């Protein structure tokens, strides 16, 4: 499939260190070559969060080689879909152009697991909860937009 024929999606959150990285990982894993997928942040962190890498590995998806990016890195690129994963990113996300005008925008308000708790057990649970919420939303998006049935069962 040619790159121009693929649906293009960018996932945006504040730090591009966990939520948008997990979303990118799921989309790459399930949609494969049917989608061009990127992720970015309004204020990108220096690295992908260690716990994001860990909880994705728990479900068989490796995001350990991902790097954080700014949405400014993609401002001149066309996307069919912009999916924001936090309220801050929704408020500050630029308008991206698509192949047919303005990119479609979808907002998923997912709590930031990085700020959930100082308790390691509760913090890990917050990462897993965010991962599972993102996965369920992507399963639905893939069904509605690609006509593909994927199944997510984290247990």
Secondary structure as GFF3:
##gff-version 3
##sequence-region A 1 155
A	DSSP	three_ten_helix	3	5	.	.	.	ID=ss1
A	DSSP	beta_strand	7	13	.	.	.	ID=ss2
A	DSSP	alpha_helix	19	31	.	.	.	ID=ss3
A	DSSP	three_ten_helix	32	34	.	.	.	ID=ss4
A	DSSP	beta_strand	35	41	.	.	.	ID=ss5
A	DSSP	alpha_helix	50	58	.	.	.	ID=ss6
A	DSSP	three_ten_helix	71	74	.	.	.	ID=ss7
A	DSSP	beta_strand	81	84	.	.	.	ID=ss8
A	DSSP	alpha_helix	87	92	.	.	.	ID=ss9
A	DSSP	beta_strand	97	98	.	.	.	ID=ss10
A	DSSP	beta_strand	101	102	.	.	.	ID=ss11
A	DSSP	beta_strand	104	107	.	.	.	ID=ss12
A	DSSP	three_ten_helix	113	115	.	.	.	ID=ss13
A	DSSP	alpha_helix	120	146	.	.	.	ID=ss14
###
